[in-house]
Amino acid sequence: MTSTQITLPAPGRSLRAKLKRRPFTHHNRLAALVILLNLACIPVVDASSMVLVNFALAVLIRQQYVINLLFWLATSVPKHWPLRIRWTAGKVYHFGGLHVGAALCATAWFPFTAPSLALTWVILALLVAMIVLALPSLRARHHDWFERAHRFGGWTVLALFALHSAMAASSPSLWVLAVVVFSVALPWLRLRRVPVRIVRPSRHVALVWFDYGVTPFAGSSTSVSRSPLLEWHSFANVPAPGQTGFRLTISRAGDWTGSLIDDLPTHVWVKGIPTAGVGNIDKLFRKVVWVATGSGIGPCLPHLLSGDTPSLLVWSTRNPRATYGDALVDEILGVQPEAIIWDTDADGKPDLIALTYQAYVESGAEAVICISNKKTTWHVVEELETRGIPAFGAIWDS
């Protein structure tokens, strides 16, 4: 790569560019589509059927096997297809918009079913409580309440909905409900307590090693807990080519992660199967730029190690060797000798948009994938997309 400074262009002013910014995300577009389809069904479909359809969609779209299928279908688009098609396919991780739209519509339809007025209002109250706690502002401030309300409230709604369907004497409803219950139960059928080996290169980060017979694919995540009924956290898997098992990179970002780093437990709980995440969409492009800040390097690492998609890394972090250890930094440089590693302790915070744009242009990449905190990820994705660059990053909807 050259050292010539490339000027960052101004954001586009066209309608297409404006639609790249919030609130016009693909997530919100999918939610709006579900709502519009429900509105169109008001004159022709009964309320009970609409509750059933929306309820099933809201649950099944979050099922791990369904998620993996969606990513497989999206990333099956050939690389020789036009970039705009692959750009759209890469937004597959916005599927949570279907969950939101369907959950809202199921709740809206529910008061009009009423085989039992009391039971209907109990279920409706639980659904409304779950929706309120899922509002972004409340969810961010009270994530534990959100998680527990969705888990225990969801299980309670399933049980009451089964009673509701039985009272309505609807055989199709009971069959669909059985599928939904099996979908919810399936990850818990794979609940297990597994041994871990934890290396702590600094008080900021822990490298957690697993080897219990599962070697996940690059771009997947695993749910981890120390109290399986109360709190779960999902982290990107880092498998190493030619080796069994995998590791997680966990940084201090709250009480749970801080406790794990300090306590260094010998066992944790896992459930379900490795589930595809945003990093999977690198398969759609001939070359990508990975942008990471801090422990965001974890989800990038398996893709860098595998080398399946040519790439260039831009990593901004405080004192990388002191924080993450020489072994990890040397491992990265071994597969990415041209990686741009920005030490924020030595050089301050970079202009991440300009730095990424320069790397994108000079490397000849087709897309950018950003793994960072919510604020930085959304900023990078929006600023690049309004300049006509395909950009992707987590949207914190699940």
C-alpha positions in Angstrom: 0.0 0.0 0.0 1.2 3.5 -0.7 1.5 6.3 1.8 -0.2 9.0 -0.3 -3.1 10.5 1.6 -6.4 10.0 -0.2 -9.1 12.6 0.3 -12.3 11.4 1.8 -15.2 12.4 -0.4 -18.3 14.2 1.0 -21.4 12.1 1.7 -23.9 11.7 -1.1 -27.0 14.0 -1.1 -29.2 11.8 -3.3 -32.3 10.1 -2.0 -30.5 6.8 -2.2 -27.7 8.1 0.0 -30.2 9.5 2.6 -31.9 6.1 2.8 -28.6 4.6 3.9 -29.0 6.4 7.3 -31.2 5.6 10.2 -34.1 5.1 10.6 -34.2 3.7 7.0 -32.2 0.5 7.9 -33.1 -2.8 6.3 -34.1 -3.9 9.8 -36.8 -1.2 10.0 -37.8 -1.7 6.4 -38.5 -5.4 7.1 -40.5 -4.5 10.2 -42.5 -2.0 8.2 -43.1 -4.6 5.4 -44.6 -7.1 8.0 -46.8 -4.4 9.4 -48.1 -3.3 6.0 -48.8 -6.9 5.0 -50.8 -7.3 8.2 -52.8 -4.1 7.5 -53.6 -5.5 4.0 -55.0 -8.7 5.6 -57.4 -6.9 7.9 -60.5 -7.2 5.6 -59.8 -10.8 4.5 -58.2 -12.8 7.4 -59.5 -13.6 10.9 -57.6 -12.4 13.9 -56.8 -15.9 15.3 -55.1 -16.9 12.1 -53.1 -13.6 12.0 -52.0 -14.1 15.6 -50.8 -17.6 14.8 -48.9 -16.6 11.7 -47.2 -13.6 13.3 -46.4 -15.4 16.5 -44.8 -18.3 14.6 -42.8 -15.9 12.4 -41.6 -13.9 15.4 -40.3 -17.1 17.1 -39.0 -19.1 14.2 -37.0 -16.3 12.6 -34.8 -16.3 15.8 -34.2 -20.1 15.7 -30.5 -20.9 15.3 -31.1 -23.4 12.4 -33.3 -20.9 10.6 -30.7 -18.2 11.1 -27.9 -20.4 9.7 -30.2 -21.2 6.7 -30.8 -17.6 6.0 -27.1 -16.8 6.0 -26.4 -19.9 3.8 -29.0 -18.7 1.3 -27.7 -15.1 1.3 -24.1 -16.0 1.0 -24.8 -18.4 -1.9 -25.0 -15.5 -4.2 -22.1 -15.8 -6.7 -19.3 -13.3 -6.5 -19.7 -12.5 -10.2 -23.2 -11.1 -9.7 -23.5 -7.3 -9.7 -22.2 -5.7 -6.6 -25.5 -4.1 -5.8 -27.2 -7.5 -5.5 -24.4 -8.8 -3.2 -24.6 -5.6 -1.2 -28.3 -6.2 -0.5 -27.8 -9.9 0.2 -25.1 -8.9 2.8 -27.8 -7.2 4.8 -29.2 -10.6 5.7 -28.3 -10.0 9.4 -31.2 -7.5 9.6 -33.6 -10.4 9.7 -34.5 -9.2 13.2 -36.9 -6.7 11.6 -39.2 -9.6 10.8 -39.2 -10.6 14.4 -40.0 -7.1 15.6 -42.7 -6.5 13.0 -44.3 -9.9 13.6 -44.2 -9.6 17.4 -45.9 -6.2 17.2 -48.6 -7.4 14.9 -49.3 -10.6 16.9 -49.8 -8.4 19.9 -52.1 -6.0 18.0 -54.3 -8.8 16.7 -54.5 -10.6 20.0 -57.3 -8.7 21.7 -59.7 -9.6 18.9 -59.4 -13.4 19.4 -61.0 -13.7 22.8 -62.2 -17.3 23.5 -61.6 -16.3 27.1 -61.5 -12.6 28.0 -59.4 -13.1 31.1 -56.8 -15.3 29.5 -56.6 -13.0 26.5 -55.8 -10.0 28.6 -53.2 -11.9 30.7 -51.4 -12.9 27.6 -51.7 -9.4 26.1 -50.3 -7.9 29.3 -47.2 -10.2 29.1 -46.7 -9.4 25.4 -46.9 -5.7 26.1 -44.5 -5.9 29.0 -42.0 -7.8 26.7 -42.3 -5.2 24.0 -41.9 -2.3 26.4 -38.7 -3.8 27.9 -37.4 -4.4 24.4 -37.5 -0.6 23.5 -33.9 0.4 22.8 -33.6 2.9 25.6 -35.0 0.6 28.3 -33.2 -2.4 26.9 -29.8 -0.7 27.0 -30.3 0.5 30.6 -32.0 -2.7 31.9 -30.6 -5.5 29.8 -31.0 -8.1 32.5 -34.7 -7.3 32.9 -35.1 -7.4 29.1 -33.4 -10.8 28.9 -35.3 -12.4 31.7 -38.7 -10.9 30.6 -38.2 -12.4 27.2 -37.1 -15.8 28.5 -39.6 -16.3 31.3 -42.3 -14.2 29.8 -42.0 -15.9 26.5 -42.2 -19.4 28.1 -45.3 -18.3 30.1 -46.9 -16.9 26.9 -46.3 -20.2 25.1 -48.0 -22.2 27.9 -50.9 -19.8 28.1 -51.2 -19.6 24.3 -51.5 -23.4 24.2 -54.4 -23.2 26.6 -55.8 -20.4 24.5 -55.7 -22.5 21.4 -57.2 -25.5 23.1 -60.1 -23.4 24.3 -60.6 -22.2 20.7 -60.6 -25.9 19.6 -58.2 -25.1 16.8 -56.2 -28.1 15.6 -54.0 -26.2 13.1 -53.1 -23.7 15.9 -52.0 -26.6 18.2 -49.8 -28.1 15.4 -48.1 -24.7 14.7 -47.7 -24.1 18.4 -46.0 -27.5 18.8 -43.5 -26.5 16.1 -42.9 -23.2 17.9 -42.4 -24.9 21.3 -39.9 -27.4 19.8 -38.1 -24.5 18.2 -37.7 -22.7 21.5 -36.8 -25.9 23.4 -34.2 -27.1 20.9 -31.2 -25.0 22.0 -31.9 -25.9 25.6 -31.8 -29.6 24.7 -28.1 -28.9 23.9 -27.4 -27.2 27.2 -24.1 -28.4 28.7 -21.5 -27.4 31.3 -18.1 -27.5 29.6 -14.5 -27.0 30.8 -12.6 -23.9 29.7 -9.0 -22.7 29.8 -8.6 -19.0 30.3 -5.5 -16.9 29.5 -5.6 -13.3 30.8 -3.0 -11.2 29.0 -4.2 -8.1 30.8 -7.0 -7.1 33.2 -8.9 -5.8 30.2 -9.2 -9.0 28.3 -9.5 -12.8 28.6 -8.9 -15.4 25.9 -11.2 -18.3 26.7 -10.4 -21.7 25.1 -13.0 -24.4 24.5 -12.4 -28.0 23.3 -15.5 -30.1 24.1 -16.0 -31.8 20.7 -17.3 -28.7 18.8 -15.3 -26.9 16.2 -17.5 -24.0 14.9 -17.3 -22.3 11.5 -15.7 -18.9 11.0 -18.2 -16.2 11.4 -20.3 -18.0 14.0 -21.0 -17.2 17.7 -21.6 -19.2 20.9 -23.8 -18.3 23.8 -22.1 -18.5 27.2 -23.4 -18.4 30.7 -22.4 -18.9 34.3 -26.1 -19.0 35.5 -28.1 -20.6 32.6 -31.5 -19.5 33.7 -30.6 -15.9 34.3 -28.0 -14.4 31.9 -26.5 -15.3 28.5 -23.9 -13.6 26.4 -23.0 -14.3 22.8 -19.4 -14.1 21.6 -17.8 -14.6 18.2 -16.0 -18.0 17.8 -12.3 -18.0 16.8 -11.5 -21.5 15.4 -7.9 -22.1 14.3 -7.4 -23.8 10.9 -6.4 -27.4 11.4 -7.2 -27.5 15.1 -10.1 -28.7 17.2 -12.0 -26.5 19.5 -12.1 -22.7 19.5 -11.5 -19.6 21.6 -13.4 -16.5 22.5 -12.0 -13.0 23.0 -13.8 -11.4 26.0 -13.1 -7.8 27.0 -14.2 -6.1 30.2 -17.4 -4.3 29.2 -19.7 -4.7 32.2 -20.3 -6.7 35.4 -20.6 -10.1 33.8 -17.5 -9.9 31.6 -15.5 -8.2 34.4 -16.4 -11.0 36.8 -15.4 -13.7 34.3 -12.0 -11.9 33.7 -11.4 -11.6 37.5 -12.6 -15.0 38.6 -11.2 -17.1 35.7 -13.8 -19.9 36.1 -12.9 -23.5 35.1 -16.3 -24.3 33.6 -19.1 -22.3 31.8 -22.4 -23.3 30.3 -23.1 -23.3 26.6 -26.3 -24.1 24.7 -27.5 -24.5 21.1 -25.3 -24.6 18.1 -22.8 -22.2 16.6 -24.9 -19.5 14.9 -24.0 -17.4 11.9 -23.3 -13.7 12.4 -22.5 -10.6 10.4 -18.9 -11.7 9.6 -20.3 -14.5 7.3 -21.1 -12.0 4.6 -17.5 -11.7 3.7 -18.1 -14.7 1.4 -20.1 -12.4 -0.9 -17.1 -10.2 -1.9 -13.8 -10.7 -3.7 -11.9 -8.6 -1.0 -13.0 -6.9 2.2 -11.6 -4.4 4.7 -12.1 -5.6 8.3 -12.4 -2.6 10.7 -12.1 -3.4 14.4 -11.7 -1.5 17.6 -10.5 -3.1 20.8 -11.8 -6.6 21.4 -13.7 -6.4 18.1 -10.6 -8.1 16.7 -12.1 -11.4 18.0 -14.8 -11.8 15.4 -12.4 -10.7 12.7 -9.7 -13.1 13.7 -11.1 -16.4 12.3 -11.6 -14.8 8.9 -8.1 -13.4 8.9 -6.7 -16.8 9.8 -8.7 -18.8 7.3 -7.9 -16.4 4.4 -10.9 -17.7 2.5 -11.7 -14.1 1.5 -8.8 -11.8 0.7 -8.8 -9.0 3.2 -7.0 -6.1 4.9 -7.3 -5.4 8.6 -7.7 -1.9 10.2 -7.4 -2.3 14.0 -7.6 0.6 16.4 -6.9 -0.3 20.0 -5.0 0.8 23.1 -1.5 -0.7 23.4 -2.2 -3.9 21.5 0.7 -6.0 22.8 0.2 -5.0 26.5 -3.6 -5.5 26.3 -3.9 -8.6 24.1 -0.4 -10.2 24.4 2.4 -10.6 22.0 1.2 -14.0 20.9 -2.1 -12.7 19.5 -0.6 -9.7 17.8 2.1 -11.8 16.2 -0.6 -14.3 15.1 -2.4 -11.4 13.4 0.7 -10.1 11.7 1.6 -13.6 10.6 -1.4 -13.7 8.3 -1.8 -9.9 7.8 1.7 -8.4 7.5 0.2 -5.2 6.0 -2.4 -4.8 8.7 -3.0 -1.3 9.9 -2.7 -1.5 13.7 -3.3 1.9 15.3 -2.1 2.2 18.9 -4.5 4.8 20.6 -2.3 5.1 23.6 0.6 6.2 21.5 -1.2 8.1 18.7 -4.6 9.0 20.1 -7.9 8.1 18.4 -7.8 8.0 14.6 -10.2 9.5 12.1 -11.6 6.0 11.6 -13.7 6.9 8.5 -10.7 8.5 6.7 -8.4 5.6 7.7 -10.9 3.0 6.5 -11.6 4.8 3.3 -7.9 5.0 2.5 -7.5 1.3 3.2 -10.6 0.5 1.1 -9.3 2.4 -1.9 -5.7 1.3 -1.8 -6.5 -2.4 -1.2 -9.1 -2.6 -4.0 -11.7 -4.1 -1.6 -15.4 -4.4 -2.5 -16.8 -3.9 1.0 -16.1 -3.0 4.6 -17.1 -5.0 7.7 -16.9 -3.1 11.0 -16.7 -4.8 14.4 -16.8 -2.3 17.2 -19.2 -0.8 19.8 -22.7 0.3 18.8 -21.9 4.0 18.3 -18.7 3.4 16.3 -20.2 0.6 14.2 -23.2 2.6 13.2 -21.1 5.7 12.4 -18.7 3.8 10.2 -21.4 1.9 8.3 -23.5 5.0 7.7 -20.7 7.3 6.7 -19.3 4.8 4.2 -22.6 3.7 2.8 -23.6 7.3 2.1 -20.4 7.5 0.1 -21.5 4.5 -2.0 -19.3 1.9 -0.2 -20.9 -1.4 0.9 -20.5 -1.5 4.7 -21.7 -3.9 7.3 -21.8 -4.2 11.1 -23.8 -5.6 13.9 -27.1 -3.8 14.7 -27.7 -5.0 18.4 -31.2 -6.3 17.7 -30.9 -9.6 19.5 
